[in-house]
Amino acid sequence: MTRIVRTFSHARPNQHIHSPRRLRLRRNPGRDNNGDYEYNRSLIESSLDPLVTIGADGKITDVNAATEKVTGCPRQELIGADFSDFFTEPERARASYQQVFRDGSVQDYALEIRHRDGRVIPVLYNASVFRDRKGEVVGVFAAARDITESKRAEKAIRQLAAIVESAEDAVISETMEGLVLSWNPAAEKLYGYSAGEIVGKSVYILVPEERRVELTDIMKRISSGEHVQHYETMRQTKDGRPVPVSLTVSAIKNNLGQVIGISTVARDITERKLAEEQIRKLNAELEQMVVERTAQLSDSLELNRKIIDASSIGIFACREDGPCMIANPAIARIIGSTVEEVLSINFRELDPLKKNGLFQKIETALSSRLEQKGETYLTTTFGKYLWISYYITTFQSMGKLHFLMMVEDISERKQAEAELNRYREHLEELVKERTQELASAVTNLERSNQDLEQFAYEASHDLQEPLRMISSYTQLLARRYKGKLDQDADDFIGYTVDGANRMQQLINDLLAFSRVGTRGKPLESVSSQAALDLALENLQTAIEESHAQVTQDTLPVVLADDFQLMQLFQNLIGNAIKFHSDKPPSIHVGIEDGEKEWVFTVQDNGIGIDPQYFGRIFIIFQRLNKRDQFPGTGIGLAICKKIVQRHGGRIWADSKPGLGSTFYFTLPKTGD
């Protein structure tokens, strides 16, 4: 079958492929049929687009080299194969050539060719039927145009459009006459105009009157091929507010490279301008501060110089390689030289530094960068010996290592220390002697106290018998002769009986007081709760008669003499009952857990004590109330104090008249 082929080389994707009936291959009069075939074949093969002919059955009947290239298949494999087999969507490909047979042609039919290596090439197909000499349709002629680059360009355009729309900078395109063509959201945000309000209008409405010459100049520069970058100027918003912007302006060109418009990117630099203004202000303030600080430093340096010169401590600063930078009169005096001489020579040439190891201390400080300090003696230029204390440190200045040495003449202090040592030794000897005397006196005092306690015990014990005899016979006289003699005799007998009774009570209390130190039991772990319970049992009658209420905390185990601890509680609670106010006594025994001791409290609501008498209440035989108001000998709290002291504790009171009293005593913890 003779194939009639029409070529469509270099057709653009949007151009129509004309029907073969409108195209006629020119016949060369000098050629035969074979010559015409070769001519047509060369036209087909020279096309850059894939060209195929398809039979009525959908099989490929002819291809050109471009088709072999785009499919990756050789000619012999393509011819006879189904046209639709080389596309990613075979059904759509089959529908395309069926449409050609039905309608006569298709235009810009989008398909994707699958290359043998897996690549996919997007194409636009244009096809029409071709006929034999009788006018019968014998097949389809199809031409494909590779639109890969077009797709990429479209994608790039879409991406660019998205970038423009999402950009934070205002992006505007304009004609060379200044009419706005496009306007992104950032431009609307910056200037206040919506796209509908500004597109088609003159861009000059954004430019202040005094700045319009600038815009005209920019357009001229763009027309001449320049590119304007970071051009800072002023623009005005819809409401007339001026806004500083930085412009980047470039040309918009057509396919021929002609400038047909300009693209402007405007960035709001308000914050930057404010920051720059703030920086300018800060720089001005900083410069002023530098001027003032320089003046202050100058004054400070002068003041430091005066202080250094006035110091009694020698100050000496030198560079590592020898020259001396600072020397005050004190260092010159200590060395035995003058300030001028010290500053004029290398410190290594100063003889006083070479002796007694001071020079070596300087070298050590310079090599180790560690401070050196201590005391030594120094021989001056005049041969005088001085005791000195020194301190040496290093520092960097102007890229050079320096050392600073401070020296103090401590000769007088050393002499005073020697004298003080002699005096201290003498004082220590006196203290030793006095300590021995005090120890002897303490021993004698302890012996005397023991003798006194023993005497008090024996005297009070021995006085019991004659006192009982006196009391017995006095009471006998009272019973036998009361009312038989005159009134004076009855009074005298009463006074005698009362005195004997008080003497009996006094002797009993004195005996109890002496027994604290002479008849006490060894201290051991005992229950202070049990001691309190026994004391309350002894005071049961007094508690009931006074309608007293006694409350208590849970008390601990302590190191104590259980009988004396009971006696201590009994005396304190008994006093609280005795010295009650008009209200029934309310007494609370509490405990506080100290770090090294237990603190017991006995608190009442009684008549209270004036704080001025706190020092007297624990002294033996001291009474604060009249005997006819509150009975007693004034020895009870003295016994309490002696018991607490025997246990290694302390006792004190806190009270105000009419507000009750709280007595505190401590007992050391057992340590377990």
PEWO-V350821 format. One record per residue. PHI is phi in radians with two decimals (NA if undefined). Layout:
BEGIN
PHI ; PHI
END
This chain:
BEGIN
NA ; -1.33 ; -1.71 ; -1.86 ; -2.02 ; -1.95 ; -1.74 ; -2.40 ; -1.22 ; 1.08 ; -1.31 ; -1.38 ; -1.04 ; -1.71 ; -1.58 ; -1.44 ; -1.61 ; -1.25 ; -1.13 ; -1.03 ; -1.16 ; -1.55 ; -1.90 ; -2.25 ; -1.29 ; -1.24 ; -1.64 ; -1.42 ; -1.01 ; -1.53 ; -1.84 ; -1.65 ; -1.09 ; -1.09 ; -1.13 ; -1.10 ; -1.10 ; -1.11 ; -1.13 ; -1.14 ; -1.11 ; -1.14 ; -1.12 ; -1.10 ; -1.21 ; -1.37 ; -1.24 ; -1.44 ; -1.62 ; -1.14 ; -2.17 ; -2.42 ; -2.06 ; -2.18 ; -1.36 ; -1.10 ; -1.48 ; 1.46 ; -1.58 ; -1.31 ; -1.90 ; -2.82 ; -2.52 ; -1.88 ; -1.10 ; -1.10 ; -1.20 ; -1.03 ; -1.19 ; -1.30 ; -1.72 ; 1.36 ; -1.97 ; -1.29 ; -0.98 ; -1.12 ; -1.42 ; -1.29 ; -1.18 ; 1.66 ; -1.45 ; -1.23 ; -0.99 ; -1.32 ; -1.20 ; -1.81 ; -2.15 ; -1.24 ; -2.16 ; -0.98 ; -1.11 ; -1.15 ; -1.12 ; -1.15 ; -1.13 ; -1.19 ; -1.32 ; -1.15 ; -1.14 ; -1.12 ; -1.06 ; -1.42 ; -1.81 ; 1.76 ; -2.96 ; -2.37 ; -2.29 ; 0.85 ; -1.53 ; -1.43 ; -2.43 ; -2.26 ; -1.47 ; -1.73 ; -1.20 ; -1.03 ; -1.44 ; 1.76 ; -1.15 ; -2.02 ; -2.03 ; -1.29 ; -2.42 ; -1.96 ; -1.76 ; -2.20 ; -2.54 ; -2.63 ; -1.39 ; -2.25 ; -2.11 ; -1.52 ; -1.16 ; -1.53 ; 1.59 ; -1.50 ; -1.22 ; -2.03 ; 3.07 ; -2.15 ; -1.85 ; -2.22 ; -2.18 ; -1.99 ; -2.07 ; -1.16 ; -1.93 ; -1.00 ; -1.15 ; -1.09 ; -1.06 ; -1.08 ; -1.12 ; -1.09 ; -1.10 ; -1.11 ; -1.15 ; -1.09 ; -1.10 ; -1.10 ; -1.11 ; -1.13 ; -1.09 ; -1.08 ; -1.17 ; -1.65 ; -1.12 ; -1.42 ; -1.61 ; -1.27 ; -2.08 ; -2.28 ; -1.98 ; -2.45 ; -1.33 ; -1.16 ; -1.54 ; 1.65 ; -1.49 ; -1.31 ; -1.79 ; -2.47 ; -2.74 ; -1.56 ; -1.01 ; -1.13 ; -1.15 ; -1.09 ; -1.13 ; -1.29 ; -1.73 ; 1.63 ; -1.56 ; -1.38 ; -1.07 ; -1.13 ; -1.42 ; -1.95 ; -1.09 ; 1.60 ; -1.64 ; -1.32 ; -1.18 ; -1.17 ; -1.19 ; -1.54 ; -1.87 ; -1.02 ; -0.91 ; -1.30 ; -1.87 ; -1.21 ; -1.09 ; -1.05 ; -1.11 ; -1.06 ; -1.14 ; -1.09 ; -1.07 ; -1.12 ; -1.13 ; -1.15 ; -1.08 ; -1.50 ; 1.74 ; -1.37 ; -2.15 ; -1.68 ; -2.20 ; 0.90 ; -1.52 ; -1.61 ; -2.69 ; -2.06 ; -2.24 ; -2.20 ; -1.51 ; -1.02 ; -1.53 ; 1.51 ; -1.35 ; -1.26 ; -2.42 ; -1.30 ; -2.37 ; -1.99 ; -1.82 ; -2.13 ; -2.11 ; -2.43 ; -1.47 ; -1.84 ; -2.04 ; -1.55 ; -1.09 ; -1.60 ; 1.44 ; -1.53 ; -1.32 ; -2.03 ; -3.08 ; -2.30 ; -1.98 ; -2.10 ; -1.89 ; -2.01 ; -1.99 ; -1.24 ; -2.00 ; -1.03 ; -1.10 ; -1.11 ; -1.13 ; -1.09 ; -1.12 ; -1.08 ; -1.13 ; -1.12 ; -1.13 ; -1.07 ; -1.12 ; -1.11 ; -1.09 ; -1.11 ; -1.12 ; -1.12 ; -1.06 ; -1.14 ; -1.13 ; -1.09 ; -1.07 ; -1.15 ; -1.14 ; -1.07 ; -1.12 ; -1.10 ; -1.11 ; -1.08 ; -1.12 ; -1.13 ; -1.08 ; -1.13 ; -1.13 ; -1.06 ; -1.07 ; -1.16 ; -1.12 ; -1.07 ; -1.15 ; -1.46 ; -1.20 ; -1.42 ; -1.58 ; -1.23 ; -2.13 ; -2.55 ; -2.22 ; -2.42 ; -1.37 ; -0.98 ; -1.49 ; 2.23 ; -1.08 ; -1.66 ; -1.78 ; -2.33 ; -2.71 ; -1.77 ; -1.01 ; -1.13 ; -1.20 ; -1.12 ; -1.17 ; -1.16 ; -1.25 ; 1.64 ; -2.57 ; -2.07 ; -1.06 ; -1.07 ; -1.16 ; -1.09 ; -1.31 ; -1.62 ; -2.21 ; -1.20 ; -1.06 ; -1.23 ; -1.66 ; -1.43 ; -1.03 ; -1.06 ; -1.39 ; -1.37 ; -1.73 ; 1.12 ; 1.43 ; -1.20 ; -1.07 ; -1.14 ; -1.14 ; -1.13 ; -1.09 ; -1.12 ; -1.09 ; -1.18 ; -1.40 ; -1.74 ; 1.05 ; -1.89 ; -1.15 ; -2.22 ; -2.65 ; 2.86 ; -2.27 ; -2.78 ; -1.93 ; -2.28 ; -1.76 ; -1.27 ; -1.01 ; -1.58 ; 1.48 ; -1.49 ; -1.66 ; -2.26 ; -1.51 ; -2.31 ; -1.90 ; -2.32 ; -2.45 ; -2.22 ; -2.40 ; -2.10 ; -2.77 ; -1.74 ; -2.62 ; 0.97 ; 1.31 ; -2.09 ; -1.45 ; -2.19 ; -2.23 ; -2.09 ; -2.15 ; -2.02 ; -2.22 ; -2.14 ; -1.32 ; -1.98 ; -1.05 ; -1.13 ; -1.13 ; -1.11 ; -1.10 ; -1.16 ; -1.12 ; -1.11 ; -1.14 ; -1.13 ; -1.08 ; -1.11 ; -1.18 ; -1.13 ; -1.08 ; -1.13 ; -1.15 ; -1.07 ; -1.14 ; -1.13 ; -1.10 ; -1.09 ; -1.11 ; -1.17 ; -1.10 ; -1.09 ; -1.12 ; -1.15 ; -1.08 ; -1.14 ; -1.17 ; -1.09 ; -1.05 ; -1.11 ; -1.17 ; -1.08 ; -1.11 ; -1.16 ; -1.10 ; -1.10 ; -1.10 ; -1.18 ; -1.11 ; -1.12 ; -1.14 ; -1.10 ; -1.11 ; -1.17 ; -1.12 ; -1.14 ; -1.20 ; -1.22 ; -1.34 ; -1.04 ; -1.15 ; -1.08 ; -1.18 ; -1.13 ; -1.13 ; -1.08 ; -1.11 ; -1.11 ; -1.20 ; -1.16 ; -1.15 ; -1.10 ; -1.06 ; -1.11 ; -1.23 ; -1.39 ; -2.00 ; -1.11 ; 1.55 ; -1.67 ; -1.85 ; -1.34 ; -1.10 ; -1.06 ; -1.11 ; -1.08 ; -1.11 ; -1.10 ; -1.11 ; -1.10 ; -1.04 ; -1.14 ; -1.10 ; -1.10 ; -1.10 ; -1.13 ; -1.12 ; -1.13 ; -1.08 ; -1.09 ; -1.13 ; -1.11 ; -1.17 ; -1.10 ; -1.16 ; -1.11 ; -1.13 ; -1.13 ; -1.07 ; -1.24 ; -1.23 ; -0.98 ; -1.58 ; -1.87 ; -2.13 ; -1.27 ; -1.57 ; -1.06 ; -1.33 ; -2.61 ; -1.22 ; -2.36 ; -1.50 ; -1.19 ; -1.14 ; -1.13 ; -1.11 ; -1.15 ; -1.05 ; -1.15 ; -1.09 ; -1.15 ; -1.11 ; -1.15 ; -1.68 ; -0.99 ; -1.10 ; -1.11 ; -1.14 ; -1.19 ; -1.14 ; -1.62 ; 0.98 ; -1.30 ; -2.06 ; -2.02 ; -2.01 ; -2.69 ; -1.47 ; -1.33 ; -1.65 ; -1.58 ; -1.43 ; -2.31 ; -1.59 ; -2.80 ; -1.57 ; -1.06 ; -1.17 ; -1.19 ; -1.13 ; -1.08 ; -1.07 ; -1.11 ; -1.05 ; -1.12 ; -1.13 ; -1.19 ; -1.22 ; -1.06 ; -1.12 ; -1.08 ; -1.26 ; -1.10 ; -1.66 ; -1.52 ; -1.58 ; -1.17 ; -1.46 ; -1.06 ; -1.07 ; -2.14 ; -2.17 ; -2.25 ; -1.77 ; -2.06 ; -2.49 ; -2.18 ; -1.60 ; -1.48 ; -1.18 ; -2.15 ; -2.65 ; -1.61 ; -1.97 ; -1.63 ; -2.30 ; -2.17 ; -1.96 ; -2.34 ; -1.99 ; -1.38 ; -1.33 ; 1.41 ; -2.35 ; -1.20 ; -0.94 ; -1.18 ; -1.76 ; -1.03 ; -1.31 ; -1.68 ; -1.16 ; -1.73 ; -1.62 ; -1.08 ; 1.18 ; -1.59 ; -2.09 ; -1.82 ; -2.20 ; -1.21 ; -1.16 ; -1.32 ; -1.50 ; -2.35 ; -1.19 ; 2.42 ; -1.85 ; 1.35 ; -2.04 ; -1.07 ; -1.22 ; -1.12 ; -1.11 ; -0.99 ; -1.08 ; -1.17 ; -1.12 ; -1.10 ; -1.13 ; -1.09 ; -1.58 ; 1.40 ; -1.99 ; -2.27 ; -2.42 ; -2.74 ; -2.31 ; -2.38 ; -2.85 ; -2.43 ; -0.98 ; 1.46 ; -2.01 ; 1.46 ; -2.37 ; -2.28 ; -1.78 ; -2.00 ; -2.54 ; -2.04 ; -2.28 ; -1.03 ; -1.26 ; -1.29 ; 1.58 ; -1.80
END
